[in-house]
Amino acid sequence: MDVSDQLLSKLAVLSQQQQWVLFTAECPRPDFEQLAASNIRCQNIIQMKPSQQLSEVEIVIKAIQSGNASAVVASNKIALMNQSMLRDIAQRYQCEVFFVEGRVNKYH
């Protein structure tokens, strides 16, 4: 998982809360060693399964509105307009949303 040190330090703080840090299926799989080295509580990290019916944007909205996440990490393939909308929704739910480079190769 190729993410910035700044994001990792934010996730370290957010992972200390009694809520989940959720990664969408379109994000690279979280790297346990990288997360642990950044003091991120790995037991609070979940990578969601892909949905057959919902878009990534819809999945992020549902994850935020569930109230169970301190942060949602999604791919930066989401249109900028939608990224802005998701940040607004997240703010209303005391959640943070981050956008990272999506999976390069979904098929192994």
C-alpha positions as CSV (number, residue, x, y, z in Angstrom):
1,M,0.0,0.0,0.0
2,D,1.6,3.3,-1.1
3,V,0.3,6.0,1.1
4,S,1.9,9.2,2.5
5,D,3.4,9.4,6.0
6,Q,0.9,12.2,6.7
7,L,-2.0,9.9,6.0
8,L,-0.5,7.1,8.1
9,S,-0.1,9.5,11.1
10,K,-3.7,10.7,10.7
11,L,-4.9,7.0,10.6
12,A,-2.8,6.2,13.7
13,V,-4.8,8.8,15.7
14,L,-8.2,7.8,14.2
15,S,-7.5,4.1,14.8
16,Q,-7.3,4.8,18.5
17,Q,-11.0,5.6,18.6
18,Q,-13.6,2.9,19.3
19,Q,-14.6,2.9,15.6
20,W,-13.5,1.3,12.4
21,V,-11.1,2.6,9.8
22,L,-12.6,1.3,6.6
23,F,-10.9,0.8,3.2
24,T,-13.0,0.3,0.1
25,A,-12.4,-2.7,-2.1
26,E,-10.9,-0.3,-4.8
27,C,-8.0,0.6,-2.5
28,P,-4.8,-1.4,-2.3
29,R,-5.0,-4.0,0.5
30,P,-3.7,-2.5,3.7
31,D,-0.2,-3.6,4.6
32,F,-0.1,-4.9,8.1
33,E,3.6,-4.2,8.7
34,Q,3.3,-0.7,7.3
35,L,0.2,0.0,9.5
36,A,1.8,-1.5,12.6
37,A,5.0,0.4,12.1
38,S,2.9,3.6,12.0
39,N,1.3,2.8,15.4
40,I,-2.1,2.1,13.7
41,R,-4.4,-0.3,15.6
42,C,-4.7,-3.0,13.0
43,Q,-7.6,-4.6,14.8
44,N,-9.7,-1.5,13.9
45,I,-8.9,-1.8,10.2
46,I,-11.4,-3.4,7.8
47,Q,-11.2,-3.7,4.0
48,M,-14.7,-3.9,2.7
49,K,-15.7,-6.4,0.0
50,P,-16.6,-5.1,-3.5
51,S,-20.3,-4.6,-4.1
52,Q,-22.3,-6.0,-7.0
53,Q,-24.9,-3.3,-6.8
54,L,-23.4,-0.2,-5.3
55,S,-20.7,2.2,-6.7
56,E,-17.7,3.1,-4.6
57,V,-19.3,6.5,-3.9
58,E,-22.5,4.9,-2.6
59,I,-20.4,2.5,-0.4
60,V,-18.5,5.4,1.1
61,I,-21.7,7.3,1.8
62,K,-23.2,4.2,3.6
63,A,-20.0,3.6,5.5
64,I,-19.9,7.2,6.7
65,Q,-23.6,7.3,7.6
66,S,-23.4,4.1,9.6
67,G,-21.7,6.1,12.4
68,N,-19.3,3.1,12.9
69,A,-16.2,4.6,11.2
70,S,-13.7,7.2,12.3
71,A,-12.3,7.2,8.8
72,V,-13.0,5.8,5.3
73,V,-10.2,5.4,2.8
74,A,-11.4,5.3,-0.8
75,S,-9.7,5.4,-4.2
76,N,-8.9,8.6,-5.9
77,K,-10.7,7.4,-9.0
78,I,-13.8,9.0,-7.5
79,A,-14.5,12.2,-9.4
80,L,-13.3,15.4,-7.6
81,M,-16.9,16.7,-7.3
82,N,-17.9,13.5,-5.5
83,Q,-14.8,13.7,-3.3
84,S,-15.9,17.1,-2.1
85,M,-19.4,15.9,-1.5
86,L,-18.1,12.9,0.5
87,R,-15.9,15.2,2.6
88,D,-18.9,17.3,3.4
89,I,-21.0,14.2,4.4
90,A,-18.1,12.8,6.5
91,Q,-17.7,16.1,8.4
92,R,-21.4,15.9,9.4
93,Y,-20.8,12.5,10.9
94,Q,-17.5,13.3,12.6
95,C,-15.7,11.0,10.2
96,E,-12.8,11.6,7.9
97,V,-12.5,10.4,4.3
98,F,-9.2,10.0,2.5
99,F,-8.5,9.3,-1.2
100,V,-5.5,7.2,-2.2
101,E,-4.3,5.8,-5.5
102,G,-6.5,2.8,-6.3
103,R,-5.5,-0.7,-7.1
104,V,-3.2,-0.9,-10.1
105,N,-4.0,-4.6,-10.8
106,K,-7.2,-6.0,-9.5
107,Y,-6.5,-9.5,-10.9
108,H,-3.6,-11.5,-9.6
